[in-house]
Amino acid sequence: MRINDETIIQYESFLPSPRVSSSSEVSDPDLVTGTSDGMEVEFPMDPNLLNGVYMPVGGNNDNAPYQYIPAYPTDQHHAVYDSHMQLLEQFNQYQGFPIDPNLTAGAPQINNAPISSDNTFPDTENVNILALFPCQNLDQQALTRYLDESFSNKSTLELLRIVSDASSLDPSSFEPRRRGPLARNTKVPNGAHPRMTFAEDDRTAFLTDLKEQYDLEVEDSQMPDSKDIQTYMKQFFESFNPRLPLFHLPSFNISVTPPPLLLAMCSVGALLGAEKEVAITLSELAKQALQNAGSSYNRPLWEVQCKLLLIAQAAFGGDLDEVNWALENVGFIQREFSSRKAALLATSKPESNGWSDWISRESSKRLLFGMFVISSLLTLTYNISPCISTTEELKIEMPADEHVWMAADEDEWKRATVAEESPKIDVYTALTKVLFGKDFDLDSETQWSAYAVNVLMHAVDIHMWHITQSTQSFMSFSADAKEEEQMKALCTSQTEAALSRCYMILAHRGSSNGENSWDDVEGPLLFNGMSVLRSCYVRAFTGSGGFDRAMLFNNDEQAAYAAARNYIKSDQVRTPFLSGAVSQALDGLLYPLQMIHKFSEKETTLGRSVEHALAMWDTALFYTKWVHTMETQQAYVQPENKERQNLERLSEVLRQVDERRGENQSMAAGLARLFAEYINASWTWKVTCRMSNVLQKLAVVYEKDRAAGPV
């Protein structure tokens, strides 16, 4: 496959985009034969390839059959690159950023050349990574359900309904809260059902435990009442756990949950319920109690779960001091991941088929993947180095299907286990299939569990981060232009193909019973995975990854303005391909804004997804910069027809949703402010406030730069 040789490197982006200063200069490149003129790479050839040879097939024994391998053709041509031209009809309404059409274009046939085809995807399928959902028929109905909270997250809601019904019974019929520390290897009863009833007696015992077992003096006024604690726990299992399924709801028992962990879970639940002051108080109490727990090595499962929740809440829901605390504790994730993974792999699977043993092992496995996801989110948000790699570290068996994990009792679990279709492979092997196409089979890969798919999207993101760092380093110190071009082409080809495979895994999913898997217990995991994929694509191919992420944990306003000015100074090329992509990205960006007006009085479930907030922010950075580029270049480079249509359509949308904007004001600035307000109002995570501030400052810089005119 030949990669476009008319490329430049975007600002702090390792992947090329077409080198065209304006769309009027676009022309189809001439057919290139022999060695690429753009890359000028000459590969030494093994002289043995010039002659045909007989090779044994199937083994080295004497009876193995032989096959004649012809001489390697020396007149091989490169595939013709189509100059990023794609027919307008191929851009489906409301899809998203299309993939490079050359990925699915067939190479010209060459006489005597060995034929190598990639049948991973149908030729007619359009890959649109910037869509909120990968399937067009899901867009409106699925997003509507996510916005008004009517999506049927069946297993979770049914189990919580059981808990709600049970809480109306006589409290005296329930087991009182257990006193003292939890046994390390507590077994789950076979007939367990979730218990979240928390009476006043439980609250009293809870406070006593904090004082006696964890040496924590807590005023009665600091602790929410028993009813509020139940509410926060329900909010946690309804809003957070489906998106990072660490805790086994069917066997969860609030009466045996260690106090520090209970405080951490309630803190997250309070945050997602928009009770931020309560969340801050509870998280501080949880930190103190956990510190007094005394474990420094060989920690029990619950301690690591507790610390991970506190790190996640501080990193994304806390102020700048909390963010710094979270980043300083990244080493905890790295250390615990390594030790717990080694312990898991050293322990063979239980010989018995008991539900309790399975829950224990699956919980340990899911905690490891949870640590990996949080590590990836920290990198995605703040651009810090990943503390967990994607190589040996991910040689862990895939997590089970969510329907198996959410089975209400042992009998249902056994039936779900028999019906489970997920292949029993480790995540590293799956990642190899996705990145390099090795043994990739879409029919098999769409059966991977939703949590595994979510983890894989994060693994691809971490892989892209490492590729970016190594490639930038190579290009900074390379003195050989040929090697640089070769590296650039290889990275582009591999990245586009890998992201395409990720998209197809999401687009072709279907549950075993024929229902829409995006509308059941798997939905939140898949939705977040799609958001991570969008961020990967936008950062890799549009240069938006060049924005300084340190601004998200820095309150220096002058530094933020400087980062905004540096960002808009970097080049953004204009091509027909980019124009078509922008047209689709417009739908993906503005559709949530238009829908939000229908549910303006409600808290939206989109606000619980950090991944979606990041994807929205990344795309807003890219899109507003494109609008600004068009506005500032119109004086000397008139927009092409497609570009003009995009601008007119955007102007009409802004008139509908932004009544304050004047006719002659900067559209880029108006759009940046619109997204700043949307992100700030629609998410409960505090990091989105800082994203909003960045967009507000970017709007000011857009206005000043437009007013200054061309230099």
CORPEZI-V178326 format. One record per pair of residues at least 12 apart in sequence whose C-alpha atoms are under 8 Angstrom apart, sorted by sequence separation. I is the first residue (numbers start at 1). GAP is how many residues later the second one is. D is the distance in Angstrom with one decimal. If there is no record, write none. Layout:
<<I	GAP	D> <I	GAP	D>>
This chain:
<<6	12	5.9> <7	12	4.7> <54	12	6.0> <55	12	5.4> <237	12	7.5> <267	12	4.3> <314	12	5.8> <315	12	7.3> <349	12	7.8> <375	12	6.3> <404	12	5.2> <551	12	7.9> <658	12	7.9> <679	12	7.6> <680	12	5.7> <6	13	5.5> <54	13	5.4> <55	13	6.4> <266	13	7.5> <267	13	7.1> <290	13	7.3> <375	13	6.8> <403	13	6.8> <404	13	6.1> <679	13	6.2> <4	14	7.5> <54	14	4.4> <55	14	7.0> <267	14	7.9> <311	14	7.9> <312	14	7.4> <53	15	5.8> <54	15	5.9> <86	15	6.8> <267	15	5.2> <311	15	4.9> <548	15	6.2> <676	15	7.3> <677	15	6.7> <52	16	7.0> <53	16	5.3> <84	16	6.7> <85	16	7.7> <266	16	7.2> <267	16	5.6> <290	16	7.9> <372	16	6.4> <404	16	7.4> <471	16	7.5> <547	16	6.9> <651	16	7.3> <654	16	7.9> <658	16	7.3> <676	16	4.2> <52	17	5.6> <53	17	6.6> <84	17	6.7> <290	17	7.8> <344	17	7.8> <471	17	7.9> <547	17	7.6> <654	17	7.5> <675	17	7.5> <676	17	7.0> <52	18	4.3> <53	18	7.6> <84	18	7.5> <105	18	7.8> <264	18	6.8> <311	18	7.4> <51	19	7.1> <52	19	4.4> <82	19	7.8> <104	19	6.1> <263	19	5.7> <264	19	5.7> <401	19	6.9> <676	19	5.5> <51	20	4.7> <52	20	8.0> <82	20	6.6> <263	20	6.7> <287	20	7.9> <344	20	7.4> <506	20	7.1> <547	20	5.9> <627	20	7.6> <675	20	7.5> <676	20	6.2> <50	21	5.1> <51	21	7.6> <81	21	6.5> <344	21	7.6> <401	21	6.9> <423	21	7.6> <546	21	7.0> <49	22	5.6> <50	22	5.9> <203	22	7.5> <263	22	7.2> <264	22	5.6> <400	22	7.3> <673	22	6.5> <49	23	5.4> <50	23	7.9> <203	23	6.1> <263	23	5.3> <287	23	7.5> <672	23	5.5> <673	23	5.6> <177	24	7.9> <202	24	7.8> <340	24	7.9> <423	24	7.3> <467	24	7.7> <506	24	7.4> <672	24	6.6> <176	25	7.6> <177	25	5.2> <200	25	7.7> <260	25	7.7> <261	25	7.1> <308	25	7.6> <422	25	5.2> <423	25	6.6> <427	25	7.3> <431	25	6.4> <435	25	7.6> <171	26	7.7> <176	26	6.5> <179	26	6.9> <200	26	5.7> <260	26	4.8> <398	26	6.8> <421	26	6.1> <422	26	4.9> <430	26	7.8> <672	26	7.1> <673	26	6.3> <80	27	6.9> <99	27	7.6> <178	27	7.9> <179	27	8.0> <199	27	5.7> <259	27	7.9> <260	27	7.5> <283	27	6.8> <341	27	7.1> <397	27	6.8> <398	27	6.2> <421	27	7.8> <422	27	6.0> <503	27	7.7> <589	27	7.2> <672	27	5.6> <79	28	4.9> <80	28	7.2> <98	28	6.8> <99	28	5.6> <171	28	7.0> <177	28	6.7> <198	28	5.6> <199	28	7.6> <240	28	7.8> <340	28	7.5> <397	28	5.6> <398	28	5.2> <431	28	7.3> <78	29	7.9> <79	29	6.0> <98	29	5.4> <99	29	6.5> <167	29	7.7> <177	29	7.6> <180	29	6.4> <198	29	7.1> <236	29	6.5> <240	29	7.6> <260	29	5.5> <397	29	3.9> <398	29	5.6> <427	29	7.3> <431	29	7.5> <543	29	7.8> <669	29	7.3> <670	29	7.0> <97	30	7.8> <98	30	4.5> <99	30	7.5> <167	30	5.5> <179	30	6.5> <236	30	7.0> <239	30	7.8> <259	30	7.8> <260	30	5.6> <396	30	4.9> <397	30	6.2> <503	30	7.7> <542	30	7.7> <589	30	7.5> <669	30	4.0> <97	31	4.8> <98	31	6.6> <163	31	6.5> <166	31	7.8> <198	31	7.3> <337	31	6.0> <365	31	7.7> <395	31	5.4> <396	31	5.9> <464	31	7.7> <502	31	7.6> <589	31	7.6> <668	31	7.0> <669	31	6.8> <6	32	7.1> <96	32	4.6> <97	32	5.3> <98	32	7.8> <163	32	6.2> <181	32	7.2> <198	32	6.2> <233	32	6.6> <236	32	6.4> <240	32	8.0> <304	32	7.6> <365	32	8.0> <394	32	7.3> <395	32	6.0> <396	32	7.3> <5	33	5.0> <77	33	7.2> <95	33	5.5> <96	33	5.7> <97	33	4.7> <163	33	6.4> <180	33	6.5> <197	33	6.7> <232	33	7.8> <233	33	5.5> <236	33	4.3> <239	33	7.3> <366	33	6.6> <394	33	5.6> <395	33	5.0> <669	33	5.6> <5	34	6.5> <76	34	6.7> <95	34	7.8> <96	34	4.0> <97	34	7.2> <163	34	7.6> <196	34	6.4> <232	34	5.0> <235	34	5.0> <337	34	7.0> <365	34	6.9> <394	34	5.0> <395	34	7.5> <499	34	7.3> <668	34	6.6> <669	34	6.2> <91	35	7.7> <95	35	7.0> <96	35	4.3> <159	35	7.3> <232	35	7.5> <234	35	7.5> <235	35	7.5> <393	35	8.0> <631	35	7.7> <90	36	7.1> <95	36	4.9> <96	36	7.9> <232	36	7.8> <233	36	6.0> <236	36	7.6> <392	36	7.3> <631	36	8.0> <666	36	7.3> <76	37	7.0> <94	37	7.1> <196	37	7.5> <229	37	6.5> <232	37	4.5> <235	37	7.1> <362	37	7.0> <391	37	6.6> <586	37	8.0> <666	37	6.0> <196	38	7.9> <231	38	8.0> <232	38	5.4> <235	38	6.9> <280	38	8.0> <333	38	6.3> <362	38	7.6> <390	38	7.2> <499	38	7.4> <585	38	7.8> <628	38	7.8> <665	38	7.9> <73	39	6.6> <95	39	7.5> <628	39	7.4> <73	40	6.0> <627	40	7.0> <628	40	5.2> <666	40	7.3> <34	41	6.7> <72	41	7.5> <95	41	6.6> <232	41	7.6> <261	41	6.7> <265	41	7.8> <268	41	7.7> <582	41	7.3> <627	41	5.3> <34	42	6.4> <35	42	7.9> <36	42	7.5> <94	42	7.3> <261	42	7.2> <264	42	6.1> <333	42	7.6> <33	43	7.8> <34	43	5.4> <35	43	7.9> <625	43	7.0> <33	44	5.0> <34	44	7.0> <258	44	7.6> <261	44	7.4> <265	44	7.3> <624	44	4.9> <32	45	7.3> <33	45	6.3> <261	45	4.9> <264	45	6.5> <268	45	6.6> <330	45	7.7> <457	45	7.2> <624	45	7.5> <32	46	6.6> <260	46	7.0> <264	46	6.4> <271	46	7.6> <401	47	7.8> <402	47	6.9> <624	47	6.6> <32	48	7.2> <401	48	4.6> <402	48	6.9> <624	48	6.3> <31	49	6.2> <210	49	6.6> <400	49	6.2> <401	49	6.8> <402	49	7.4> <209	50	7.3> <399	50	6.9> <401	50	7.5> <337	51	8.0> <345	51	7.8> <398	51	7.7> <621	51	8.0> <29	52	7.6> <399	52	6.7> <620	52	7.0> <29	53	7.9> <202	53	7.4> <206	53	6.7> <334	53	5.6> <399	53	6.0> <572	53	7.9> <28	54	7.0> <29	54	6.9> <333	54	7.4> <334	54	6.2> <398	54	5.8> <572	54	7.1> <28	55	5.7> <194	55	6.1> <338	55	7.7> <341	55	7.9> <355	55	5.8> <620	55	7.1> <27	56	7.5> <194	56	5.0> <195	56	7.9> <196	56	7.9> <198	56	7.4> <331	56	7.3> <193	57	5.4> <194	57	5.1> <195	57	6.3> <196	57	6.4> <197	57	7.3> <198	57	7.7> <330	57	6.9> <568	57	6.7> <572	57	7.3> <192	58	7.0> <193	58	5.4> <194	58	4.8> <195	58	4.7> <196	58	5.3> <355	58	7.5> <436	58	7.1> <192	59	5.3> <193	59	7.3> <194	59	5.7> <195	59	6.0> <196	59	7.8> <222	59	7.5> <223	59	7.8> <246	59	7.8> <435	59	7.1> <446	59	5.2> <195	60	7.7> <435	60	7.7> <445	60	6.4> <446	60	7.3> <437	61	7.6> <189	62	8.0> <305	62	7.0> <312	62	6.7> <435	62	7.6> <436	62	6.8> <442	62	7.6> <446	62	6.4> <447	62	7.3> <580	62	7.3> <617	62	8.0> <188	63	6.7> <301	63	7.1> <308	63	7.0> <315	63	7.5> <435	63	4.7> <442	63	6.7> <446	63	5.2> <579	63	6.3> <583	63	5.8> <594	63	7.4> <434	64	5.7> <446	64	7.6> <579	64	5.8> <582	64	7.5> <586	64	7.6> <18	66	7.9> <576	66	7.7> <613	66	7.0> <434	67	6.0> <579	67	7.7> <434	68	6.7> <390	69	6.1> <613	70	7.6> <451	71	7.8> <454	71	5.9> <458	71	7.5> <461	71	7.3> <216	72	7.3> <390	72	7.0> <450	72	5.6> <454	72	6.3> <457	72	5.6> <461	72	7.5> <464	72	7.5> <216	73	6.2> <389	73	7.4> <390	73	6.7> <453	73	7.3> <457	73	7.7> <545	73	7.6> <160	74	7.2> <182	74	6.8> <215	74	7.5> <451	74	6.1> <454	74	7.0> <455	74	7.8> <458	74	6.6> <544	74	6.4> <609	74	8.0> <617	74	6.9> <621	74	7.8> <628	74	6.8> <632	74	6.0> <182	75	7.6> <214	75	5.5> <450	75	6.1> <451	75	7.9> <454	75	4.7> <457	75	6.3> <461	75	5.8> <544	75	7.8> <607	75	5.3> <608	75	6.5> <610	75	7.2> <613	75	7.0> <631	75	7.6> <2	76	5.9> <182	76	6.5> <214	76	7.8> <216	76	7.9> <386	76	7.0> <450	76	6.2> <453	76	7.0> <457	76	6.2> <464	76	7.9> <606	76	7.3> <607	76	3.7> <608	76	6.6> <1	77	7.1> <2	77	5.4> <4	77	6.3> <177	77	7.8> <178	77	5.9> <181	77	6.8> <215	77	6.8> <544	77	6.1> <606	77	7.1> <607	77	5.7> <608	77	7.4> <632	77	6.9> <633	77	7.8> <1	78	5.9> <2	78	7.1> <3	78	7.1> <177	78	4.3> <178	78	5.8> <214	78	5.4> <544	78	5.4> <604	78	6.7> <607	78	7.4> <628	78	7.8> <632	78	7.0> <2	79	6.7> <4	79	7.4> <176	79	6.7> <177	79	6.5> <210	79	7.1> <214	79	5.9> <532	79	6.0> <535	79	7.1> <539	79	7.2> <543	79	7.5> <603	79	7.3> <175	80	7.6> <213	80	8.0> <531	80	5.6> <532	80	7.5> <535	80	4.8> <538	80	6.8> <542	80	6.5> <156	81	7.5> <157	81	7.2> <377	81	7.9> <380	81	7.8> <528	81	6.8> <531	81	5.1> <534	81	6.0> <538	81	6.5> <156	82	6.8> <373	82	6.4> <376	82	6.0> <529	82	7.9> <372	83	7.7> <376	83	7.6> <379	83	7.9> <528	83	5.7> <531	83	7.8> <532	83	6.7> <535	83	6.2> <528	84	6.4> <531	84	5.5> <535	84	7.5> <538	84	7.4> <373	85	6.4> <376	85	7.4> <593	85	7.2> <156	86	7.7> <369	86	6.8> <376	86	6.5> <159	90	7.7> <159	91	6.9> <156	93	7.8> <1	102	8.0> <1	106	7.2> <248	111	7.5> <248	115	7.3> <184	116	6.3> <247	116	7.0> <246	117	6.6> <403	118	7.5> <402	119	6.8> <246	120	5.7> <402	120	6.6> <245	121	7.3> <246	121	5.8> <246	124	6.8> <245	125	7.9> <244	126	6.6> <564	130	7.8> <564	133	7.1> <565	133	7.8> <560	134	6.8> <564	134	5.4> <568	134	7.9> <552	135	7.1> <561	136	6.2> <565	136	6.4> <553	137	8.0> <560	137	7.3> <561	137	7.2> <564	137	6.8> <552	138	5.7> <551	139	8.0> <552	139	6.7> <561	140	7.3> <551	143	7.5> <250	156	6.4> <248	157	7.1> <249	157	7.0> <250	157	6.9> <248	158	7.2> <250	158	5.3> <250	159	7.1> <190	165	6.8> <190	166	6.9> <383	166	6.1> <188	167	7.9> <189	167	7.0> <382	167	5.1> <383	167	7.6> <188	168	5.0> <381	168	6.9> <382	168	6.0> <187	169	6.0> <187	170	7.8> <382	170	6.7> <381	171	7.8> <382	171	7.6> <245	206	7.9> <193	215	7.0> <193	216	7.2> <192	217	6.5> <191	218	6.0> <190	219	7.1> <191	219	6.7> <190	220	6.0> <324	229	7.5> <323	230	6.8> <320	233	5.8> <381	233	7.0> <320	234	7.2> <377	234	7.6> <380	234	7.9> <320	235	7.9> <155	248	7.6> <159	249	7.4> <156	250	7.4> <155	251	6.3> <155	252	7.8> <242	279	7.2> <243	281	5.5> <244	281	7.5> <242	282	6.4> <243	282	5.3> <242	283	7.1> <243	285	7.5> <316	294	7.6> <120	320	7.2> <120	321	7.1> <120	322	6.9> <272	336	6.8> <155	365	7.8> <156	365	7.0> <153	366	6.8> <154	366	5.7> <155	366	6.2> <239	366	7.8> <243	366	7.7> <152	367	6.0> <153	367	4.5> <154	367	6.0> <317	367	7.5> <318	367	7.8> <319	367	7.0> <151	368	6.0> <152	368	5.5> <153	368	4.6> <240	368	7.3> <317	368	4.5> <318	368	5.9> <319	368	8.0> <134	369	7.0> <151	369	7.3> <152	369	7.6> <153	369	7.8> <239	369	6.8> <316	369	5.7> <317	369	4.5> <318	369	7.4> <153	370	7.5> <316	370	6.0> <317	370	6.1> <316	371	5.1> <134	372	6.6> <135	372	5.7> <315	372	7.7> <127	373	6.6> <134	373	4.9> <129	374	6.5> <133	374	7.9> <128	375	7.9> <127	376	7.0> <142	376	7.6> <127	377	7.8> <142	377	7.0> <120	381	7.8> <121	383	7.7> <103	393	7.5> <103	394	7.0> <133	394	7.1> <132	395	7.8> <100	396	7.4> <134	396	7.7> <99	397	7.1> <133	397	7.0> <132	398	7.2> <132	399	7.3> <99	401	7.3> <129	401	7.9> <131	403	7.9> <129	404	7.0> <130	404	5.3> <129	405	5.7> <130	407	8.0> <129	408	7.2> <274	410	6.3> <272	412	6.1> <271	413	6.9> <272	413	7.9> <271	414	7.8> <41	441	5.8> <40	442	6.1> <41	442	7.7> <39	443	6.0> <41	445	7.2> <39	446	5.6> <39	447	6.6> <147	448	8.0> <147	449	7.5> <144	451	7.5> <148	451	6.7> <147	452	7.3> <14	453	7.9> <14	454	5.4> <131	454	7.4> <148	454	7.2> <13	455	7.0> <130	455	6.2> <148	455	7.8> <149	455	6.9> <132	456	6.2> <148	456	6.1> <149	456	6.2> <14	457	6.3> <131	457	5.3> <147	457	4.8> <148	457	7.3> <14	458	6.3> <130	458	6.6> <146	458	7.2> <147	458	5.6> <146	459	5.7> <147	459	6.4> <12	460	7.7> <146	460	6.7> <16	472	7.2> <15	473	6.6> <14	474	7.2> <15	476	6.9> <16	476	7.0> <14	477	7.8> <15	477	5.6> <98	483	5.9> <5	484	8.0> <97	484	4.9> <4	485	7.7> <96	485	6.8> <97	485	7.2> <3	486	5.6> <97	487	6.2> <96	488	4.6> <97	488	5.8> <3	489	7.4> <91	489	7.1> <95	489	5.8> <96	489	4.9> <3	490	6.7> <94	490	5.7> <95	490	7.5> <84	491	7.9> <85	491	6.6> <86	491	6.8> <93	491	6.9> <94	491	7.8> <96	491	7.4> <1	492	7.9> <84	492	7.2> <85	492	5.9> <88	492	7.4> <92	492	7.9> <95	492	7.4> <96	492	6.1> <84	493	5.3> <91	493	7.3> <94	493	5.2> <95	493	6.9> <93	494	7.9> <94	494	6.4> <17	524	6.7> <15	525	6.0> <16	525	7.0> <17	525	7.6> <13	526	7.4> <14	526	7.0> <15	526	6.0> <13	527	6.1> <13	528	7.3> <13	529	7.9> <13	530	5.4> <10	531	8.0> <12	531	6.7> <10	532	7.3> <11	532	5.8> <13	532	6.7> <10	533	5.4> <12	533	7.0> <13	533	6.6> <12	534	4.9> <11	535	5.8> <26	549	7.2> <22	551	7.1> <23	551	5.6> <21	552	5.9> <22	552	5.3> <23	552	4.9> <20	553	5.9> <21	553	6.3> <22	553	6.7> <23	553	6.4> <19	554	6.6> <20	554	6.2> <18	555	7.0> <20	555	6.4> <17	556	7.4> <18	557	7.1> <11	559	5.9> <10	560	7.7> <11	560	7.2> <10	561	7.0> <10	562	7.5> <22	615	7.1> <23	616	7.7> <24	616	7.2> <23	617	6.7>>
